[in-house]
Each structure stands twice: as C-alpha cells, then as structure tokens.
Amino acid sequence: MSKKISRRDFLKIAGVAAGAVVASEIITPLILPEKLEFDQNVSLWVPAQPPKNTALAEDLEVDVAIIGGGFTGLSSAYQILQRFPGKSVAVFEARGVGQGASGRNGGMLLPQTPNEYMAVYSDAKTHQRIYDLTVKHMDDLAVIVKAQEIDIDLRRHGALLVIARESQVAKYKSYAQQAQSLGMPIEFWDRARTRSEIGTDVYFASLFDANAAELHPMKLILALKKAAESVGARIYEDSPVIEIQDGETIRLTVGDQNHMVIAKAVVIATNGYTSKLGYFKNSVFPVHTPMATTPSLPDSIFEEIGWKNKAGYSDTFTILYHLSRTSDNRIMIGSGYVNYFFNNGIIDKDDPAFLKAHLQKELGRIYPKLAGMEFEHFWTGILGFSLDFMQSVGVMGAHRNIYYGLGYAGHGINLSTLFGKVIADLYAGEGKAWDGLPFINHQYIPLPPEPLKWAGIQATIQYYKADDAGK
Ligand SMILES: Cc1cc2nc3c(=O)[nH]c(=O)nc-3n(C[C@H](O)[C@H](O)[C@H](O)COP(=O)(O)OP(=O)(O)OC[C@H]3O[C@@H](n4cnc5c(N)ncnc54)[C@H](O)[C@@H]3O)c2cc1C
C-alpha cells in the first residue's frame, strides 16, 4: 500500500538531499555570479507611491545602514530610531520605496505566520503566543500609521481561509475548536454559511478570523516612509547596494558612482532579492506570482453573485489562490501559480497572457457569472520563499552586526513590519522577549547549487501542483 508523504516528510527528504552540497555557498557565486536587476512595478497600488528621494551622492558614515525600502527596511528604520533618537540611520533602496513585494501585494493583513496559519505547526503554547503577538502588532501598526495622518484604507473586517478539499474539513474544524479553547476567536463556517457569505459553492467550509484586516499596501509604504523620516532616517532611492564587505565596521558600495558607506551595523531588508547581496543564497529564493484586478464593479454585481462579506479569502491549496474586494469595489485575485527562475532570477519570464488566462479561469470557476471578465490591472511580484516556508529574523556575522528579516512567503505585511521591531530589540541587546519563537534566527535547510537548485525547486512546485490537484 502506498503511503502519501506529508509536506513535513517531503521537506525532510529534500533537506537531507540538499545538505549533501553545503560547499555550494562558496563555489556557486564564483561560477554563476547573480545579476542585480529590477523590473518595473506596475501594480494597482503604484499611483500612491511616494515621490522619490534623491540618490546617494557622496560617501557616508552611519551607525546603521538599512538595505531595502520595503516594509522590513522602513519599519526597522523607524523602530531603531524610536529607541535611539541620536543614531544615524540611512535606508538605501535600489529603485523607489515599495518597488518590491511591499508595493505589489494583496493587502491582506493577517495574524499568525505562513506555517502557523490556521494550523499548529509548533506547539499549542507557541501557536497561541504567535497569534497574540501578531494581533497585538496589528494594533501597534495602526497607531504608528495614525500618527502620520495617512489613510491606508485599513478595513478590519476579518479574513477567511476557505477549505478547498472535502478531506480537509475535519482537520480545520478541529483546529477551530482547539483555537477557541486557546482563546483565539477563529470561527468554523460550514459549506452553506460559506456560500451565503461569499457567494460561491466551490469551497467545502471556511475558517473566519475577525482579527484580520485589509489595507492599501502602497499607502502603508507612504506612512512608514513618513514615520521613518519623522524620527530622522535618511532614505536614499535609486541607490542600489552593489556590495557588502563584512567587518567590525561594514563597507557598502552604493549606486552607479560606487559611493562608499561605512556602517557599524547593517540591516538586510531585501527579502526575495537577498541572494544578490551574497546572503541566504541557498536558502531563501525568489518565487514569482501573479495578481490581477477587475475594473471597479457596481454593488449590483456582488448582490447578484451573493458575495456579501467584505472579508478577503485565501484557500487551503499549497499553491494557494487569494481573492478580495478592494475599497473601490474591484475584485483582486492572485497566485495559484508560482515559478522560480534559474540562479535566483528576479525578472519574471512567464508569458503575461498565460498568467492572466490562468487567473481569469480560476475567477470563472469560483464565480461562473464572472467568467470571461477582463482585468484592468495585472502584475507579478516576488515572494521570499524557503523550502520549509519559514521566515527568519535575527543577527549574524563574526561581529554580530548584520541584522536581517526575510522569508515571509505570502504572509509578510504584518510579519515584516513586526520584524522591524524585533530587529530594533536585537540591536538594543533586548531580544530576550522574543526567545523561544520559531522565527528567531531560524536556521534554513540548505538547497544545492544550480542547476540542481532550479531542478529541485521545479520538482517541488510540480509536487505541490499535483498534490493540490488531488493526484
Ligand atoms: C503578489 C504578492 C502578493 C502578496 N500578498 C500578500 C498579502 O495579501 N498579505 C501579506 O501579508 N503578504 C503578502 N505578500 C507578501 C508581502 O508583500 C511581503 O512578504 C513583504 O512585502 C516583504 O517586505 P520586505 O520589505 O521584506 O521586502 P520587499 O517589499 O520585497 O522589499 C525589498 C526591497 O529591497 C530593494 N532591494 C533589493 N535589492 C537591493 C539592493 N541591492 N540595494 C538596495 N535595495 C535593494 C527592492 O527594490 C525592494 O524595494 C505578497 C507578495 C506578493 C509578491
């Protein structure tokens, strides 16, 4: 009798295979240097992107240099300066703030982590602790944003995890009971209730978390940029960091003019792009995924299809889809498809027509009345992924002066902004409060060098695809 292997088993096998080639961290970069290149962000959110600051035009000496102007970078800058107003902190962003996933995502602000989302991956106590601290962080984030007097379209109407397979219903029902016994307000909705809330019969049940929310991600970027600058951060845009030389003081080479930045500490806040800097090369890799939105739709369409609840939802496939309604009544649909390009490629080479058709097909499957609906916006973005779907925040280097936060998969708005706070605590030498949490200095399973890495990730994607299709 064949036994179906679980995701955990699969990861163990992959980890053992990958562990055989650890020397790759040194050899691969010599044979296959990675290219630092960026595509254009064309997401729905771009009109809210703040005007660009000037590029670095001189050599600089700072206490802390932050690489990357997404949520991790801007949040770290704000949090470090809140604690240490006298320090000099500079952020270097390759293009404009919000260029990466932070300015391209689905806007779902979720409690928990990718691994602990509606599932106990660690243990009950840690699970509850993660839930509580991620919910508290959503409140803290709202306070920071409010102080900037920027409306980020924050809608605290909860979110749903919709159950895509009948065989998963019992497991998620039991999770809801366990979560409630731990004091987490997770509701189990059966098929009829799910249908009556979101107007589709394709899901077998759902879990509702009233604590989740939605927001306009680029407006959050705007608010975090303002917050960081209000406490004294200097933010340089069009300023890619080309090279990092580790040491007691760290030297960065920045921009086309090769300006030198000397820093006592560095924060690597480049998530899916991080391998380009020579870090996490064989553990966190860029995974490309598509997103699209319809035009703004009249309320009558939502009434007609019976989509009453404003909460966004994601499904229980491993390569999941997520759908939501924007504040201007567009339907946003994303993912259900991921790809990895050779040597940590950060330019999406998939055919946009193919990706759009893929999203259109799923939208028509969920809501037959919307079959064939044209999209008004379409874009792709990169997720920082690891083999075990884990995120990690911590400090490394011989001099313990290289801080980092990354690997959020599709669950990074809340976590990346939270990790800015964790990084500030670690920088202050007060990281104890975070002890025992699985993402603190999480050690990743190493992947083999290219071309084995490409082949391994493609095989993993195919495995998950087949599994999602129930094969
Ligand atoms: C399509 C999509 C949908 C998503 N939907 C959701 C969602 O609904 N909810 C959710 O919670 N999460 C979602 N996510 C995940 C979330 O957006 C990310 O986890 C989060 O934005 C990561 O933030 P970050 O600051 O770490 O990385 P990024 O936002 O990617 O920022 C990294 C920045 O570093 C810059 N950079 C890179 N290299 C260099 C260099 N050498 N020098 C200087 N700068 C550099 C980049 O230009 C970029 O601006 C989604 C992601 C994608 C791609």
The ligand as an SDF file (V2000), in Angstrom:
LIG
                    3D

 53 58  0  0  0  0  0  0  0  0999 V2000
    1.9500   39.2740   -5.4580 C   0  0  0  0  0  0  0  0  0  0  0  0
    2.1390   39.2600   -3.9550 C   0  0  0  0  0  0  0  0  0  0  0  0
    1.0250   39.2550   -3.1250 C   0  0  0  0  0  0  0  0  0  0  0  0
    1.2000   39.2460   -1.7330 C   0  0  0  0  0  0  0  0  0  0  0  0
    0.0900   39.3370   -0.9210 N   0  0  0  0  0  0  0  0  0  0  0  0
    0.2490   39.4370    0.4080 C   0  0  0  0  0  0  0  0  0  0  0  0
   -0.8770   39.6490    1.2520 C   0  0  0  0  0  0  0  0  0  0  0  0
   -2.0090   39.8040    0.7950 O   0  0  0  0  0  0  0  0  0  0  0  0
   -0.6650   39.6780    2.5940 N   0  0  0  0  0  0  0  0  0  0  0  0
    0.5780   39.5590    3.1250 C   0  0  0  0  0  0  0  0  0  0  0  0
    0.7110   39.5880    4.3580 O   0  0  0  0  0  0  0  0  0  0  0  0
    1.6740   39.4160    2.3550 N   0  0  0  0  0  0  0  0  0  0  0  0
    1.5440   39.3740    1.0090 C   0  0  0  0  0  0  0  0  0  0  0  0
    2.6510   39.2590    0.2190 N   0  0  0  0  0  0  0  0  0  0  0  0
    3.9770   39.2000    0.8530 C   0  0  0  0  0  0  0  0  0  0  0  0
    4.4710   40.5830    1.2990 C   0  0  0  0  0  0  0  0  0  0  0  0
    4.1660   41.5370    0.3240 O   0  0  0  0  0  0  0  0  0  0  0  0
    5.9860   40.5420    1.5400 C   0  0  0  0  0  0  0  0  0  0  0  0
    6.2960   39.4860    2.4070 O   0  0  0  0  0  0  0  0  0  0  0  0
    6.5190   41.8220    2.1700 C   0  0  0  0  0  0  0  0  0  0  0  0
    6.1090   42.9360    1.4170 O   0  0  0  0  0  0  0  0  0  0  0  0
    8.0430   41.7620    2.2630 C   0  0  0  0  0  0  0  0  0  0  0  0
    8.5350   43.0410    2.5740 O   0  0  0  0  0  0  0  0  0  0  0  0
   10.0780   43.3290    2.5160 P   0  0  0  0  0  0  0  0  0  0  0  0
   10.2760   44.7410    2.8810 O   0  0  0  0  0  0  0  0  0  0  0  0
   10.8020   42.3260    3.3440 O   0  0  0  0  0  0  0  0  0  0  0  0
   10.5140   43.0350    1.0150 O   0  0  0  0  0  0  0  0  0  0  0  0
   10.2380   43.9010   -0.3070 P   0  0  0  0  0  0  0  0  0  0  0  0
    8.9810   44.6560   -0.2240 O   0  0  0  0  0  0  0  0  0  0  0  0
   10.4250   42.9980   -1.4660 O   0  0  0  0  0  0  0  0  0  0  0  0
   11.3820   44.9880   -0.2650 O   0  0  0  0  0  0  0  0  0  0  0  0
   12.7080   44.7270   -0.5840 C   0  0  0  0  0  0  0  0  0  0  0  0
   13.2620   45.9950   -1.2150 C   0  0  0  0  0  0  0  0  0  0  0  0
   14.6660   45.8690   -1.3500 O   0  0  0  0  0  0  0  0  0  0  0  0
   15.0450   46.5360   -2.5360 C   0  0  0  0  0  0  0  0  0  0  0  0
   16.3520   45.9980   -2.9040 N   0  0  0  0  0  0  0  0  0  0  0  0
   16.6320   44.7650   -3.3480 C   0  0  0  0  0  0  0  0  0  0  0  0
   17.9510   44.6300   -3.5460 N   0  0  0  0  0  0  0  0  0  0  0  0
   18.5230   45.7960   -3.2010 C   0  0  0  0  0  0  0  0  0  0  0  0
   19.8520   46.2720   -3.1740 C   0  0  0  0  0  0  0  0  0  0  0  0
   20.8790   45.5070   -3.5500 N   0  0  0  0  0  0  0  0  0  0  0  0
   20.0850   47.5440   -2.7590 N   0  0  0  0  0  0  0  0  0  0  0  0
   19.0610   48.3260   -2.3620 C   0  0  0  0  0  0  0  0  0  0  0  0
   17.7660   47.9200   -2.3740 N   0  0  0  0  0  0  0  0  0  0  0  0
   17.5100   46.6760   -2.7890 C   0  0  0  0  0  0  0  0  0  0  0  0
   13.9320   46.2210   -3.5040 C   0  0  0  0  0  0  0  0  0  0  0  0
   13.8800   47.1520   -4.5600 O   0  0  0  0  0  0  0  0  0  0  0  0
   12.7050   46.2730   -2.6110 C   0  0  0  0  0  0  0  0  0  0  0  0
   12.0960   47.5350   -2.6050 O   0  0  0  0  0  0  0  0  0  0  0  0
    2.5120   39.2310   -1.1660 C   0  0  0  0  0  0  0  0  0  0  0  0
    3.6240   39.2570   -2.0140 C   0  0  0  0  0  0  0  0  0  0  0  0
    3.4510   39.2660   -3.3960 C   0  0  0  0  0  0  0  0  0  0  0  0
    4.6670   39.2980   -4.2920 C   0  0  0  0  0  0  0  0  0  0  0  0
  1  2  1  0
  2  3  1  0
  2 52  2  0
  3  4  2  0
  4  5  1  0
  4 50  1  0
  5  6  2  0
  6  7  1  0
  6 13  1  0
  7  8  2  0
  7  9  1  0
  9 10  1  0
 10 11  2  0
 10 12  1  0
 12 13  2  0
 13 14  1  0
 14 15  1  0
 14 50  1  0
 15 16  1  0
 16 17  1  0
 16 18  1  0
 18 19  1  0
 18 20  1  0
 20 21  1  0
 20 22  1  0
 22 23  1  0
 23 24  1  0
 24 25  2  0
 24 26  1  0
 24 27  1  0
 27 28  1  0
 28 29  2  0
 28 30  1  0
 28 31  1  0
 31 32  1  0
 32 33  1  0
 33 34  1  0
 33 48  1  0
 34 35  1  0
 35 36  1  0
 35 46  1  0
 36 37  1  0
 36 45  1  0
 37 38  2  0
 38 39  1  0
 39 40  1  0
 39 45  2  0
 40 41  1  0
 40 42  2  0
 42 43  1  0
 43 44  2  0
 44 45  1  0
 46 47  1  0
 46 48  1  0
 48 49  1  0
 50 51  2  0
 51 52  1  0
 52 53  1  0
M  END
$$$$
